[in-house]
Amino acid sequence: MVAPVPRIAYFGPRGTFTEQAARGFGSDLEPRETIPAALEAARTGEAELACVPVENSVEGAVPATMDALAEGAPLIAVAETVLAVRFSLLVRPGGGPVRTVASHPHALAQVRHWLAANLPDAVAVAATSTAAAAVAVQRGEHDAAVTAPVAAEHYPLEVAATDLADVRDAKTRFLLLRGPGALPEPTGSDRTSVVVTAPDRVGVLSDVLVEFALRGVNLTRIESRPTKGPLGEYRFYIDFDGHVAEPRVGDALAALRRHCPDTRFLGSYPKAVREDVVAENADFVAAAEWVVAIREGRGA
Ligand SMILES: O=C(O)C(=O)C[C@]1(C(=O)O)C=C[C@@H](O)C=C1
């Protein structure tokens, strides 16, 4: 019997970079207007999975994703993918002068120099996504949209310029998430993500970092965002090499939880680009077995 294709809610509308990313994970795709709405679809079961952007090599973290993953019912990442991002400029056919250019704030930030050099008088306007900007141009609300190249296939707009990118080789990382359940199997090249609210005491962050360092766990990202509560209260988003099934990673995670009881696990999943983690788990396994033996009266 053929397994049913899982439905993926993605940050849309049609023609976003996120749709392109989601296509790499499946074919039954449903757009949602915002990142929280895509994630909510996976929480309510309207979709099995959600695909959202998480970070860009030029503009950094995507705040809407970070906030939505820290709040509400938990979701865990089961896969990631990385796309090279270059933009196209779409206009209405025969549309006249470009006075306003709309796009997602992350996209505008990645073509700031191009716009200053090529459309110095145009006003940049934030849209909910690059494809939402294309829709706005189609409706006559704005004159041009900075979009993913695929948007040109979805909307009756003209491609006025291609390959826009102030920084060559810019990349965006996307996550595929679902409600908590069985984790993906370890592959030897995995990433684990958590979000932590650190208690307000001297040295807590240093204590946390030491726990990773002591176990030889390499951090790949650490970001902070305000909790939206008292001024000065922050959450830390920490990504690190390895899978929670590995003893040293599980051990680091347990230590993290002891320092910061408000720790949310956001998944252990294969890295988009395989990087074998040369990690010594053998000594952790041997030491744990030694303790078990002592407890059972078989060793000393
Ligand atoms: O608007 C889109 O096309 C998106 O998928 C969002 C997004 C982002 O959030 O960074 C994705 C990739 C680009 O960096 C610009 C915008």
The ligand as a Gaussian input file, in Angstrom:
#p B3LYP/6-31G(d) Opt

LIG

0 1
 O        8.690000      35.756000       1.790000
 C        9.220000      34.706000       1.445000
 O        9.349000      34.338000       0.260000
 C        9.766000      33.826000       2.470000
 O        9.776000      32.641000       2.280000
 C       10.341000      34.453000       3.712000
 C       11.803000      34.824000       3.635000
 C       12.341000      35.098000       5.071000
 O       11.598000      35.068000       6.033000
 O       13.564000      35.320000       5.190000
 C       12.559000      33.693000       3.090000
 C       13.676000      33.840000       2.354000
 C       14.227000      35.176000       2.024000
 O       15.331000      35.380000       2.900000
 C       13.223000      36.264000       2.212000
 C       12.033000      36.056000       2.855000

